[in-house]
Amino acid sequence: MPALEPATDVLQQFSRGNVDAFESLFRQHQGYVYRWILRIVRDPAVAEDVTVETFWRIHRAHARFDPSRSFEAWARRIATNAALDHLKSTRPQSELPDDLPQPALPDPGISRELREKTAQAFGRLPPKLRIAATLAVIEEQPYQEIAEALGISAGAVKLRVFRAVRMLRKDLKRQGIEP
Amino acid sequence: MTTHDHERIEHLLKQALPATSTLPRATLQRDLWPALRQRLEQGAVAVPWFDWALLTALVLWVALFPRAIPVLLYHL
């Protein structure tokens, strides 16, 4: 659930560089920003680091913030860029952890091996496609929200999701897996 | 790729990578303000090495060629 929008005077003070206002905004939004980043990076420890990086970027960019706009949407956009930078800087994992999370409703027709190969193939997708597919397909976030976070149109998000799914299918086919 | 193929891959993806709301640490477990404050303090005093190198080169240049000071001031 998104955090409540802060009071306008706090936003104005933040945009003027007031540290107390920044701390107030941080305390109000850190949980929400962390959850958004976790959806993208899927690792709690990494999500904490990227959350700190996000608020560091927010602090540096305070003068560019327009207090009449939504702080949450602005923070989400910066968080998405920070998470994207993280995905670009890390190589895809060849080995997955043993404690691969189980789906809420496991499909008995899908083996653990197939789940692992799918997760690995997904990790090899270009980060921009991976973010769109993660947020839209896995996390089931609204397309408009994803579009705003990525700075593109909702149509462009749908196109990225389509390309991600197509590339994933091709990768699995190359491994002899016919989904 | 048909719609059925697309839906099948999406289902496979959801099975392989469940939503993070099901993960054990789906919510923030600790306050990150101390880590951020440390980062802010580091950032306030950190000067990139390149800036130091540039400043050193400038001081050396002025010391070795004092007659070049007017040229430098002209270009500033």
gemmi code that builds the backbone of each chain (N, CA, C; Angstrom):
import gemmi

chains = {
    "A": [
        ("MET", (0.849, -1.192, 0.000), (0.000, 0.000, 0.000), (0.890, 1.251, 0.000)),
        ("PRO", (0.641, 2.209, -0.924), (1.487, 3.390, -0.977), (1.364, 4.243, 0.284)),
        ("ALA", (2.459, 4.971, 0.574), (2.439, 5.879, 1.723), (1.583, 7.095, 1.402)),
        ("LEU", (1.085, 7.761, 2.451), (0.273, 8.963, 2.246), (1.160, 10.081, 1.717)),
        ("GLU", (0.600, 10.944, 0.893), (1.371, 12.081, 0.394), (1.669, 13.040, 1.551)),
        ("PRO", (2.915, 13.487, 1.683), (3.268, 14.376, 2.790), (2.658, 15.767, 2.615)),
        ("ALA", (2.667, 16.516, 3.727), (2.112, 17.875, 3.699), (2.927, 18.758, 2.764)),
        ("THR", (2.235, 19.731, 2.149), (2.881, 20.588, 1.146), (4.057, 21.363, 1.729)),
        ("ASP", (3.917, 21.826, 2.997), (5.023, 22.616, 3.557), (6.280, 21.778, 3.741)),
        ("VAL", (6.117, 20.489, 4.053), (7.282, 19.596, 4.168), (7.955, 19.463, 2.798)),
        ("LEU", (7.134, 19.329, 1.768), (7.677, 19.194, 0.407), (8.411, 20.468, -0.016)),
        ("GLN", (7.850, 21.602, 0.347), (8.501, 22.876, -0.015), (9.825, 23.038, 0.720)),
        ("GLN", (9.808, 22.685, 2.017), (11.055, 22.775, 2.782), (12.114, 21.819, 2.229)),
        ("PHE", (11.660, 20.624, 1.840), (12.597, 19.652, 1.258), (13.213, 20.208, -0.025)),
        ("SER", (12.371, 20.797, -0.866), (12.883, 21.303, -2.150), (13.878, 22.456, -1.950)),
        ("ARG", (13.817, 23.100, -0.766), (14.781, 24.172, -0.455), (16.035, 23.619, 0.233)),
        ("GLY", (16.064, 22.292, 0.471), (17.271, 21.670, 1.025), (17.243, 21.477, 2.525)),
        ("ASN", (16.063, 21.578, 3.153), (15.963, 21.387, 4.603), (16.146, 19.899, 4.951)),
        ("VAL", (17.146, 19.606, 5.783), (17.482, 18.216, 6.107), (16.397, 17.556, 6.967)),
        ("ASP", (15.788, 18.340, 7.890), (14.729, 17.770, 8.735), (13.526, 17.331, 7.883)),
        ("ALA", (13.197, 18.148, 6.892), (12.095, 17.784, 5.986), (12.454, 16.531, 5.192)),
        ("PHE", (13.720, 16.455, 4.781), (14.175, 15.268, 4.044), (14.073, 14.026, 4.914)),
        ("GLU", (14.494, 14.140, 6.181), (14.406, 12.991, 7.093), (12.950, 12.570, 7.297)),
        ("SER", (12.078, 13.560, 7.424), (10.656, 13.265, 7.598), (10.111, 12.499, 6.379)),
        ("LEU", (10.493, 12.951, 5.194), (10.050, 12.269, 3.974), (10.639, 10.864, 3.897)),
        ("PHE", (11.902, 10.759, 4.279), (12.565, 9.448, 4.264), (11.830, 8.464, 5.168)),
        ("ARG", (11.534, 8.907, 6.391), (10.886, 8.011, 7.352), (9.486, 7.609, 6.883)),
        ("GLN", (8.829, 8.510, 6.202), (7.480, 8.217, 5.719), (7.496, 7.263, 4.511)),
        ("HIS", (8.545, 7.338, 3.700), (8.527, 6.611, 2.432), (9.518, 5.460, 2.312)),
        ("GLN", (10.407, 5.286, 3.295), (11.443, 4.258, 3.111), (10.846, 2.854, 2.919)),
        ("GLY", (9.795, 2.527, 3.653), (9.183, 1.207, 3.528), (8.593, 0.980, 2.149)),
        ("TYR", (7.912, 1.998, 1.645), (7.288, 1.874, 0.328), (8.346, 1.758, -0.774)),
        ("VAL", (9.367, 2.614, -0.684), (10.428, 2.600, -1.704), (11.164, 1.256, -1.668)),
        ("TYR", (11.417, 0.748, -0.453), (12.082, -0.561, -0.308), (11.265, -1.656, -1.006)),
        ("ARG", (9.959, -1.670, -0.767), (9.112, -2.717, -1.362), (9.105, -2.612, -2.886)),
        ("TRP", (9.100, -1.378, -3.400), (9.112, -1.193, -4.852), (10.422, -1.733, -5.441)),
        ("ILE", (11.524, -1.401, -4.774), (12.837, -1.848, -5.264), (12.956, -3.368, -5.147)),
        ("LEU", (12.437, -3.911, -4.041), (12.499, -5.368, -3.846), (11.795, -6.100, -4.980)),
        ("ARG", (10.702, -5.529, -5.462), (9.987, -6.143, -6.582), (10.902, -6.270, -7.799)),
        ("ILE", (11.797, -5.338, -7.961), (12.669, -5.330, -9.147), (13.915, -6.190, -8.923)),
        ("VAL", (14.594, -5.992, -7.784), (15.879, -6.682, -7.595), (15.718, -8.057, -6.952)),
        ("ARG", (14.590, -8.301, -6.245), (14.237, -9.597, -5.672), (15.246, -10.121, -4.649)),
        ("ASP", (15.965, -9.227, -3.991), (16.922, -9.635, -2.963), (16.848, -8.593, -1.839)),
        ("PRO", (16.407, -8.993, -0.629), (16.209, -8.008, 0.442), (17.456, -7.184, 0.784)),
        ("ALA", (18.636, -7.828, 0.832), (19.864, -7.087, 1.187), (20.191, -6.051, 0.108)),
        ("VAL", (20.063, -6.461, -1.147), (20.319, -5.535, -2.259), (19.282, -4.417, -2.248)),
        ("ALA", (18.033, -4.781, -1.963), (16.959, -3.773, -1.937), (17.239, -2.699, -0.883)),
        ("GLU", (17.806, -3.101, 0.258), (18.152, -2.110, 1.296), (19.216, -1.150, 0.767)),
        ("ASP", (20.263, -1.703, 0.134), (21.339, -0.853, -0.410), (20.806, 0.103, -1.476)),
        ("VAL", (19.953, -0.413, -2.339), (19.429, 0.424, -3.427), (18.460, 1.478, -2.873)),
        ("THR", (17.789, 1.154, -1.766), (16.913, 2.148, -1.122), (17.746, 3.323, -0.606)),
        ("VAL", (18.876, 3.014, 0.031), (19.774, 4.086, 0.511), (20.290, 4.904, -0.670)),
        ("GLU", (20.699, 4.215, -1.731), (21.190, 4.897, -2.941), (20.095, 5.809, -3.526)),
        ("THR", (18.853, 5.310, -3.512), (17.722, 6.083, -4.054), (17.536, 7.382, -3.277)),
        ("PHE", (17.538, 7.279, -1.936), (17.328, 8.494, -1.141), (18.538, 9.432, -1.202)),
        ("TRP", (19.697, 8.876, -1.435), (20.881, 9.714, -1.656), (20.678, 10.532, -2.952)),
        ("ARG", (20.183, 9.882, -3.984), (19.907, 10.578, -5.253), (18.789, 11.609, -5.077)),
        ("ILE", (17.776, 11.238, -4.269), (16.665, 12.159, -4.001), (17.199, 13.414, -3.292)),
        ("HIS", (18.091, 13.186, -2.324), (18.672, 14.314, -1.586), (19.448, 15.236, -2.524)),
        ("ARG", (20.239, 14.640, -3.407), (21.045, 15.455, -4.328), (20.174, 16.237, -5.309)),
        ("ALA", (18.996, 15.667, -5.633), (18.137, 16.273, -6.658), (17.036, 17.141, -6.053)),
        ("HIS", (17.148, 17.480, -4.756), (16.040, 18.174, -4.073), (15.624, 19.459, -4.787)),
        ("ALA", (16.587, 20.179, -5.362), (16.270, 21.470, -5.994), (15.431, 21.289, -7.268)),
        ("ARG", (15.487, 20.093, -7.852), (14.721, 19.842, -9.087), (13.307, 19.351, -8.799)),
        ("PHE", (12.993, 19.104, -7.508), (11.663, 18.586, -7.179), (10.634, 19.710, -7.176)),
        ("ASP", (9.508, 19.454, -7.805), (8.407, 20.409, -7.849), (7.414, 20.038, -6.737)),
        ("PRO", (7.283, 20.873, -5.674), (6.415, 20.506, -4.538), (4.937, 20.336, -4.907)),
        ("SER", (4.528, 20.819, -6.065), (3.127, 20.644, -6.453), (2.875, 19.248, -7.051)),
        ("ARG", (3.944, 18.506, -7.324), (3.796, 17.157, -7.899), (3.864, 16.108, -6.783)),
        ("SER", (3.565, 14.862, -7.148), (3.575, 13.766, -6.173), (5.006, 13.362, -5.830)),
        ("PHE", (5.320, 13.389, -4.524), (6.668, 12.968, -4.092), (6.838, 11.474, -4.335)),
        ("GLU", (5.776, 10.732, -4.068), (5.861, 9.276, -4.182), (6.179, 8.842, -5.613)),
        ("ALA", (5.498, 9.456, -6.581), (5.744, 9.099, -7.984), (7.173, 9.463, -8.390)),
        ("TRP", (7.635, 10.610, -7.899), (9.002, 11.064, -8.197), (10.023, 10.093, -7.581)),
        ("ALA", (9.778, 9.714, -6.325), (10.676, 8.779, -5.642), (10.678, 7.419, -6.337)),
        ("ARG", (9.510, 6.997, -6.802), (9.405, 5.692, -7.483), (10.226, 5.701, -8.772)),
        ("ARG", (10.189, 6.837, -9.468), (10.951, 6.954, -10.722), (12.457, 6.870, -10.436)),
        ("ILE", (12.891, 7.579, -9.402), (14.321, 7.556, -9.052), (14.711, 6.150, -8.572)),
        ("ALA", (13.843, 5.532, -7.796), (14.101, 4.172, -7.299), (14.222, 3.186, -8.461)),
        ("THR", (13.367, 3.333, -9.454), (13.407, 2.435, -10.613), (14.726, 2.599, -11.361)),
        ("ASN", (15.171, 3.843, -11.528), (16.449, 4.081, -12.215), (17.616, 3.490, -11.424)),
        ("ALA", (17.560, 3.644, -10.096), (18.643, 3.091, -9.260), (18.648, 1.562, -9.342)),
        ("ALA", (17.462, 0.962, -9.335), (17.370, -0.502, -9.438), (17.836, -0.974, -10.812)),
        ("LEU", (17.493, -0.205, -11.831), (17.930, -0.551, -13.194), (19.460, -0.492, -13.288)),
        ("ASP", (20.049, 0.538, -12.700), (21.516, 0.647, -12.687), (22.136, -0.561, -11.995)),
        ("HIS", (21.487, -1.009, -10.913), (22.001, -2.198, -10.213), (21.924, -3.428, -11.121)),
        ("LEU", (20.792, -3.618, -11.790), (20.642, -4.795, -12.667), (21.671, -4.767, -13.800)),
        ("LYS", (21.956, -3.571, -14.303), (22.936, -3.445, -15.397), (24.344, -3.775, -14.925)),
        ("SER", (24.610, -3.492, -13.643), (25.975, -3.671, -13.125), (26.243, -5.098, -12.653)),
        ("THR", (25.213, -5.926, -12.560), (25.419, -7.293, -12.081), (25.229, -8.288, -13.216)),
        ("ARG", (26.036, -9.330, -13.172), (25.936, -10.365, -14.206), (24.816, -11.337, -13.839)),
        ("PRO", (24.161, -11.937, -14.860), (23.111, -12.911, -14.546), (23.686, -14.091, -13.770)),
        ("GLN", (22.906, -14.582, -12.804), (23.360, -15.711, -11.982), (23.262, -16.998, -12.789)),
        ("SER", (24.352, -17.777, -12.767), (24.295, -19.078, -13.452), (23.720, -20.137, -12.511)),
        ("GLU", (23.935, -19.935, -11.199), (23.404, -20.877, -10.208), (22.355, -20.159, -9.364)),
        ("LEU", (21.259, -20.831, -9.128), (20.217, -20.241, -8.293), (20.343, -20.790, -6.869)),
        ("PRO", (19.889, -20.034, -5.862), (19.982, -20.540, -4.498), (19.115, -21.783, -4.302)),
        ("ASP", (19.528, -22.608, -3.323), (18.778, -23.839, -3.052), (17.364, -23.552, -2.569)),
        ("ASP", (17.242, -22.432, -1.829), (15.922, -22.104, -1.279), (15.118, -21.222, -2.243)),
        ("LEU", (15.035, -21.673, -3.488), (14.249, -20.963, -4.492), (12.815, -20.848, -3.982)),
        ("PRO", (12.256, -19.613, -3.910), (10.922, -19.478, -3.302), (9.850, -20.256, -4.070)),
        ("GLN", (8.968, -20.836, -3.290), (7.874, -21.617, -3.863), (6.712, -20.691, -4.220)),
        ("PRO", (6.030, -20.926, -5.350), (4.844, -20.126, -5.640), (3.732, -20.418, -4.635)),
        ("ALA", (2.820, -19.475, -4.475), (1.722, -19.650, -3.521), (0.864, -20.862, -3.898)),
        ("LEU", (0.630, -21.019, -5.198), (-0.146, -22.172, -5.686), (0.721, -22.939, -6.687)),
        ("PRO", (1.548, -23.884, -6.206), (2.456, -24.588, -7.121), (1.691, -25.429, -8.160)),
        ("ASP", (2.168, -25.344, -9.393), (1.565, -26.135, -10.478), (2.309, -27.473, -10.530)),
        ("PRO", (1.624, -28.600, -10.247), (2.323, -29.904, -10.238), (2.874, -30.291, -11.610)),
        ("GLY", (2.377, -29.641, -12.649), (2.851, -29.946, -14.003), (4.176, -29.266, -14.335)),
        ("ILE", (4.674, -28.432, -13.423), (5.930, -27.711, -13.683), (6.978, -28.175, -12.676)),
        ("SER", (8.027, -28.826, -13.186), (9.059, -29.373, -12.305), (9.959, -28.278, -11.752)),
        ("ARG", (10.709, -28.635, -10.703), (11.664, -27.685, -10.123), (12.725, -27.309, -11.155)),
        ("GLU", (13.160, -28.307, -11.948), (14.190, -28.049, -12.967), (13.691, -27.014, -13.985)),
        ("LEU", (12.440, -27.165, -14.395), (11.886, -26.214, -15.369), (11.784, -24.812, -14.755)),
        ("ARG", (11.406, -24.758, -13.472), (11.336, -23.457, -12.783), (12.710, -22.807, -12.731)),
        ("GLU", (13.719, -23.626, -12.423), (15.090, -23.093, -12.333), (15.563, -22.575, -13.690)),
        ("LYS", (15.332, -23.376, -14.726), (15.791, -22.964, -16.070), (15.059, -21.709, -16.533)),
        ("THR", (13.796, -21.604, -16.169), (13.027, -20.416, -16.543), (13.574, -19.186, -15.807)),
        ("ALA", (13.854, -19.362, -14.506), (14.396, -18.241, -13.718), (15.750, -17.810, -14.264)),
        ("GLN", (16.593, -18.784, -14.654), (17.915, -18.447, -15.200), (17.779, -17.739, -16.544)),
        ("ALA", (16.892, -18.241, -17.384), (16.693, -17.617, -18.705), (16.156, -16.192, -18.536)),
        ("PHE", (15.288, -16.024, -17.562), (14.736, -14.683, -17.297), (15.843, -13.725, -16.857)),
        ("GLY", (16.780, -14.242, -16.062), (17.910, -13.433, -15.598), (18.839, -13.002, -16.717)),
        ("ARG", (18.781, -13.698, -17.853), (19.634, -13.342, -18.994), (19.008, -12.285, -19.896)),
        ("LEU", (17.758, -11.928, -19.650), (17.092, -10.908, -20.484), (17.729, -9.539, -20.249)),
        ("PRO", (17.660, -8.648, -21.241), (18.160, -7.281, -21.011), (17.417, -6.635, -19.837)),
        ("PRO", (18.137, -5.908, -18.963), (17.502, -5.346, -17.759), (16.232, -4.536, -18.024)),
        ("LYS", (16.192, -3.769, -19.111), (15.002, -2.944, -19.367), (13.765, -3.810, -19.618)),
        ("LEU", (13.958, -4.924, -20.314), (12.829, -5.829, -20.570), (12.474, -6.575, -19.285)),
        ("ARG", (13.520, -6.939, -18.527), (13.295, -7.709, -17.296), (12.473, -6.900, -16.299)),
        ("ILE", (12.803, -5.609, -16.151), (12.057, -4.766, -15.202), (10.586, -4.708, -15.596)),
        ("ALA", (10.314, -4.466, -16.863), (8.915, -4.343, -17.324), (8.157, -5.646, -17.067)),
        ("ALA", (8.784, -6.782, -17.406), (8.108, -8.076, -17.225), (7.958, -8.412, -15.741)),
        ("THR", (8.958, -8.089, -14.951), (8.877, -8.374, -13.509), (7.703, -7.630, -12.882)),
        ("LEU", (7.636, -6.330, -13.159), (6.591, -5.518, -12.527), (5.200, -5.856, -13.064)),
        ("ALA", (5.114, -6.119, -14.369), (3.787, -6.353, -14.969), (3.294, -7.785, -14.755)),
        ("VAL", (4.162, -8.764, -15.027), (3.716, -10.164, -15.006), (3.826, -10.775, -13.605)),
        ("ILE", (5.007, -10.660, -13.010), (5.228, -11.326, -11.713), (4.543, -10.560, -10.580)),
        ("GLU", (4.772, -9.238, -10.539), (4.247, -8.437, -9.423), (2.851, -7.876, -9.686)),
        ("GLU", (2.392, -7.979, -10.921), (1.039, -7.554, -11.320), (0.732, -6.109, -10.919)),
        ("GLN", (1.687, -5.222, -11.182), (1.499, -3.794, -10.908), (0.737, -3.164, -12.086)),
        ("PRO", (-0.004, -2.080, -11.830), (-0.747, -1.444, -12.932), (0.213, -0.904, -14.000)),
        ("TYR", (-0.176, -1.066, -15.266), (0.679, -0.638, -16.386), (1.000, 0.857, -16.311)),
        ("GLN", (0.004, 1.647, -15.901), (0.225, 3.093, -15.864), (1.289, 3.449, -14.824)),
        ("GLU", (1.263, 2.752, -13.699), (2.250, 3.000, -12.641), (3.659, 2.609, -13.119)),
        ("ILE", (3.736, 1.479, -13.818), (5.032, 1.026, -14.349), (5.536, 2.032, -15.383)),
        ("ALA", (4.609, 2.491, -16.230), (4.977, 3.448, -17.278), (5.564, 4.720, -16.667)),
        ("GLU", (4.914, 5.226, -15.630), (5.407, 6.453, -14.970), (6.764, 6.214, -14.326)),
        ("ALA", (6.929, 5.042, -13.741), (8.209, 4.733, -13.075), (9.350, 4.597, -14.078)),
        ("LEU", (9.031, 4.096, -15.271), (10.072, 3.905, -16.283), (10.209, 5.116, -17.208)),
        ("GLY", (9.272, 6.049, -17.106), (9.327, 7.234, -17.958), (8.982, 6.940, -19.401)),
        ("ILE", (8.101, 5.970, -19.621), (7.658, 5.625, -20.975), (6.125, 5.503, -20.969)),
        ("SER", (5.535, 5.258, -22.157), (4.077, 5.139, -22.202), (3.640, 3.729, -21.792)),
        ("ALA", (2.359, 3.597, -21.454), (1.825, 2.275, -21.087), (1.944, 1.307, -22.272)),
        ("GLY", (1.774, 1.843, -23.485), (1.920, 1.011, -24.689), (3.338, 0.476, -24.819)),
        ("ALA", (4.315, 1.316, -24.493), (5.719, 0.887, -24.573), (6.018, -0.191, -23.528)),
        ("VAL", (5.354, -0.091, -22.364), (5.535, -1.125, -21.329), (5.011, -2.462, -21.863)),
        ("LYS", (3.823, -2.434, -22.469), (3.227, -3.670, -23.013), (4.143, -4.283, -24.078)),
        ("LEU", (4.738, -3.416, -24.891), (5.644, -3.893, -25.931), (6.877, -4.560, -25.312)),
        ("ARG", (7.409, -3.960, -24.260), (8.593, -4.538, -23.589), (8.250, -5.888, -22.957)),
        ("VAL", (7.041, -5.967, -22.382), (6.622, -7.239, -21.770), (6.502, -8.306, -22.854)),
        ("PHE", (5.911, -7.933, -23.985), (5.751, -8.880, -25.098), (7.118, -9.369, -25.583)),
        ("ARG", (8.052, -8.431, -25.740), (9.404, -8.798, -26.217), (10.117, -9.683, -25.201)),
        ("ALA", (9.917, -9.376, -23.920), (10.554, -10.184, -22.863), (10.041, -11.623, -22.906)),
        ("VAL", (8.729, -11.771, -23.042), (8.128, -13.115, -23.072), (8.602, -13.872, -24.310)),
        ("ARG", (8.669, -13.166, -25.439), (9.117, -13.807, -26.684), (10.584, -14.256, -26.567)),
        ("MET", (11.427, -13.399, -26.008), (12.844, -13.767, -25.849), (13.013, -14.925, -24.877)),
        ("LEU", (12.192, -14.926, -23.836), (12.248, -16.013, -22.852), (11.879, -17.338, -23.513)),
        ("ARG", (10.853, -17.302, -24.338), (10.406, -18.519, -25.037), (11.504, -19.034, -25.961)),
        ("LYS", (12.156, -18.107, -26.678), (13.242, -18.502, -27.589), (14.399, -19.130, -26.830)),
        ("ASP", (14.749, -18.531, -25.683), (15.854, -19.046, -24.872), (15.542, -20.465, -24.393)),
        ("LEU", (14.306, -20.674, -23.921), (13.920, -22.007, -23.428), (13.917, -23.017, -24.581)),
        ("LYS", (13.485, -22.559, -25.746), (13.455, -23.455, -26.917), (14.861, -23.899, -27.296)),
        ("ARG", (15.824, -22.954, -27.204), (17.217, -23.286, -27.527), (17.746, -24.374, -26.593)),
        ("GLN", (17.194, -24.412, -25.368), (17.623, -25.439, -24.402), (16.821, -26.725, -24.564)),
        ("GLY", (15.984, -26.768, -25.595), (15.183, -27.971, -25.854), (13.924, -28.036, -24.999)),
        ("ILE", (13.542, -26.897, -24.409), (12.324, -26.877, -23.579), (11.196, -26.251, -24.403)),
        ("GLU", (10.135, -26.987, -24.543), (8.960, -26.492, -25.275), (7.872, -26.172, -24.268)),
        ("PRO", (7.783, -24.896, -23.862), (6.808, -24.581, -22.794), (5.356, -24.738, -23.290)),
    ],
    "B": [
        ("MET", (4.047, -15.851, -32.250), (3.685, -16.400, -30.941), (2.196, -16.131, -30.678)),
        ("THR", (1.468, -17.182, -30.361), (0.034, -17.031, -30.132), (-0.237, -16.512, -28.707)),
        ("THR", (-1.484, -16.104, -28.502), (-1.876, -15.633, -27.163), (-1.720, -16.757, -26.134)),
        ("HIS", (-2.030, -17.987, -26.584), (-1.906, -19.144, -25.677), (-0.454, -19.334, -25.256)),
        ("ASP", (0.467, -19.221, -26.224), (1.905, -19.346, -25.905), (2.308, -18.285, -24.888)),
        ("HIS", (1.832, -17.061, -25.155), (2.175, -15.929, -24.290), (1.695, -16.194, -22.854)),
        ("GLU", (0.467, -16.640, -22.748), (-0.106, -16.909, -21.415), (0.623, -18.054, -20.721)),
        ("ARG", (1.021, -19.043, -21.517), (1.733, -20.207, -20.973), (3.095, -19.767, -20.390)),
        ("ILE", (3.801, -18.931, -21.124), (5.109, -18.449, -20.644), (4.914, -17.589, -19.383)),
        ("GLU", (3.886, -16.762, -19.398), (3.633, -15.913, -18.216), (3.346, -16.779, -16.984)),
        ("HIS", (2.580, -17.840, -17.182), (2.265, -18.752, -16.066), (3.551, -19.420, -15.552)),
        ("LEU", (4.388, -19.838, -16.494), (5.664, -20.476, -16.148), (6.541, -19.508, -15.357)),
        ("LEU", (6.549, -18.261, -15.793), (7.353, -17.229, -15.131), (6.866, -17.001, -13.695)),
        ("LYS", (5.558, -16.963, -13.525), (5.002, -16.760, -12.175), (5.321, -17.947, -11.259)),
        ("GLN", (5.396, -19.131, -11.851), (5.743, -20.308, -11.051), (7.235, -20.295, -10.692)),
        ("ALA", (8.050, -19.815, -11.634), (9.503, -19.798, -11.398), (9.903, -18.694, -10.435)),
        ("LEU", (9.271, -17.538, -10.570), (9.616, -16.384, -9.740), (8.345, -15.821, -9.109)),
        ("PRO", (7.954, -16.342, -7.953), (6.722, -15.854, -7.305), (6.842, -14.378, -6.898)),
        ("ALA", (5.712, -13.742, -6.733), (5.691, -12.325, -6.326), (6.446, -12.141, -5.012)),
        ("THR", (7.116, -11.004, -4.877), (7.949, -10.770, -3.689), (7.120, -10.642, -2.412)),
        ("SER", (5.818, -10.430, -2.527), (4.982, -10.342, -1.320), (4.992, -11.662, -0.552)),
        ("THR", (5.412, -12.761, -1.234), (5.467, -14.071, -0.573), (6.837, -14.337, 0.058)),
        ("LEU", (7.813, -13.443, -0.199), (9.161, -13.640, 0.362), (9.154, -13.359, 1.867)),
        ("PRO", (10.088, -13.985, 2.616), (10.115, -13.770, 4.074), (10.372, -12.316, 4.464)),
        ("ARG", (11.220, -11.576, 3.702), (11.533, -10.186, 4.067), (10.887, -9.228, 3.073)),
        ("ALA", (9.584, -9.415, 2.872), (8.866, -8.578, 1.899), (8.729, -7.132, 2.373)),
        ("THR", (8.795, -6.943, 3.703), (8.732, -5.574, 4.228), (10.071, -5.223, 4.871)),
        ("LEU", (10.327, -3.941, 4.971), (11.599, -3.464, 5.529), (11.703, -3.856, 7.005)),
        ("GLN", (12.836, -4.483, 7.366), (12.996, -5.003, 8.726), (13.732, -4.047, 9.657)),
        ("ARG", (14.395, -3.038, 9.099), (15.156, -2.121, 9.967), (15.109, -0.701, 9.401)),
        ("ASP", (15.445, 0.251, 10.277), (15.464, 1.656, 9.867), (16.747, 1.910, 9.067)),
        ("LEU", (16.616, 2.458, 7.883), (17.788, 2.697, 7.037), (18.363, 4.107, 7.205)),
        ("TRP", (17.760, 4.907, 8.110), (18.235, 6.287, 8.266), (19.717, 6.353, 8.684)),
        ("PRO", (20.194, 5.525, 9.648), (21.623, 5.606, 9.998), (22.547, 5.381, 8.792)),
        ("ALA", (22.200, 4.418, 7.939), (23.028, 4.144, 6.749), (22.997, 5.331, 5.783)),
        ("LEU", (21.831, 5.926, 5.651), (21.709, 7.073, 4.739), (22.449, 8.289, 5.297)),
        ("ARG", (22.329, 8.498, 6.619), (23.003, 9.641, 7.232), (24.530, 9.531, 7.054)),
        ("GLN", (25.032, 8.294, 7.208), (26.468, 8.052, 7.001), (26.853, 8.387, 5.552)),
        ("ARG", (26.003, 7.992, 4.639), (26.254, 8.270, 3.213), (26.246, 9.778, 2.951)),
        ("LEU", (25.317, 10.467, 3.587), (25.235, 11.927, 3.401), (26.491, 12.607, 3.943)),
        ("GLU", (26.961, 12.129, 5.103), (28.161, 12.731, 5.705), (29.390, 12.467, 4.849)),
        ("GLN", (29.488, 11.265, 4.302), (30.622, 10.940, 3.417), (30.575, 11.803, 2.163)),
        ("GLY", (29.361, 11.927, 1.629), (29.190, 12.679, 0.380), (29.498, 14.149, 0.550)),
        ("ALA", (29.263, 14.677, 1.757), (29.483, 16.105, 1.996), (30.955, 16.473, 1.971)),
        ("VAL", (31.821, 15.528, 2.357), (33.253, 15.850, 2.401), (34.037, 15.223, 1.236)),
        ("ALA", (33.439, 14.322, 0.520), (34.171, 13.621, -0.535), (34.424, 14.537, -1.733)),
        ("VAL", (35.694, 14.620, -2.125), (36.063, 15.361, -3.330), (36.668, 14.350, -4.298)),
        ("PRO", (36.188, 14.273, -5.534), (36.728, 13.284, -6.469), (38.233, 13.455, -6.671)),
        ("TRP", (38.954, 12.352, -6.861), (40.418, 12.393, -7.019), (40.815, 13.259, -8.198)),
        ("PHE", (39.965, 13.283, -9.211), (40.300, 14.059, -10.409), (40.373, 15.559, -10.080)),
        ("ASP", (39.483, 16.004, -9.176), (39.488, 17.419, -8.783), (40.783, 17.783, -8.060)),
        ("TRP", (41.244, 16.849, -7.199), (42.513, 17.076, -6.484), (43.672, 17.136, -7.484)),
        ("ALA", (43.672, 16.226, -8.450), (44.741, 16.184, -9.462), (44.759, 17.476, -10.266)),
        ("LEU", (43.577, 17.956, -10.610), (43.466, 19.193, -11.401), (43.982, 20.395, -10.601)),
        ("LEU", (43.610, 20.418, -9.327), (44.046, 21.521, -8.451), (45.569, 21.500, -8.276)),
        ("THR", (46.136, 20.309, -8.092), (47.591, 20.160, -7.935), (48.307, 20.632, -9.201)),
        ("ALA", (47.805, 20.205, -10.358), (48.420, 20.592, -11.635), (48.372, 22.107, -11.816)),
        ("LEU", (47.270, 22.711, -11.398), (47.092, 24.154, -11.533), (48.089, 24.918, -10.650)),
        ("VAL", (48.221, 24.436, -9.414), (49.161, 25.084, -8.478), (50.591, 24.968, -9.001)),
        ("LEU", (50.964, 23.779, -9.493), (52.308, 23.565, -10.043), (52.548, 24.469, -11.250)),
        ("TRP", (51.537, 24.550, -12.087), (51.655, 25.343, -13.310), (51.876, 26.832, -12.960)),
        ("VAL", (51.113, 27.312, -11.984), (51.241, 28.715, -11.557), (52.604, 28.953, -10.907)),
        ("ALA", (53.086, 27.946, -10.125), (54.389, 28.087, -9.455), (55.540, 28.088, -10.459)),
        ("LEU", (55.454, 27.243, -11.475), (56.534, 27.127, -12.456), (56.495, 28.243, -13.510)),
        ("PHE", (55.292, 28.663, -13.858), (55.152, 29.704, -14.903), (54.292, 30.863, -14.386)),
        ("PRO", (54.840, 31.684, -13.468), (54.011, 32.763, -12.898), (53.549, 33.782, -13.939)),
        ("ARG", (54.292, 33.878, -15.029), (53.884, 34.848, -16.060), (52.602, 34.415, -16.785)),
        ("ALA", (52.233, 33.143, -16.575), (51.024, 32.632, -17.242), (49.745, 32.968, -16.472)),
        ("ILE", (49.916, 33.580, -15.298), (48.721, 33.884, -14.474), (47.729, 34.787, -15.212)),
        ("PRO", (48.191, 35.865, -15.877), (47.202, 36.694, -16.607), (46.449, 35.899, -17.676)),
        ("VAL", (47.179, 34.974, -18.345), (46.526, 34.142, -19.381), (45.439, 33.281, -18.727)),
        ("LEU", (45.793, 32.712, -17.572), (44.830, 31.873, -16.847), (43.603, 32.687, -16.432)),
        ("LEU", (43.855, 33.864, -15.896), (42.745, 34.719, -15.459), (41.876, 35.130, -16.644)),
        ("TYR", (42.534, 35.349, -17.794), (41.777, 35.738, -18.990), (40.809, 34.624, -19.395)),
        ("HIS", (41.271, 33.385, -19.263), (40.437, 32.255, -19.691), (39.407, 31.830, -18.652)),
        ("LEU", (39.492, 32.334, -17.465), (38.513, 31.941, -16.434), (37.150, 32.591, -16.685)),
    ],
}
model = gemmi.Model(1)
for chain_id, residues in chains.items():
    chain = gemmi.Chain(chain_id)
    for i, (resn, *xyz) in enumerate(residues, 1):
        res = gemmi.Residue()
        res.name, res.seqid = resn, gemmi.SeqId(i, " ")
        for name, pos in zip(("N", "CA", "C"), xyz):
            atom = gemmi.Atom()
            atom.name, atom.element = name, gemmi.Element(name[0])
            atom.pos, atom.b_iso = gemmi.Position(*pos), 0.0
            res.add_atom(atom)
        chain.add_residue(res)
    model.add_chain(chain)
structure = gemmi.Structure()
structure.add_model(model)
structure.setup_entities()
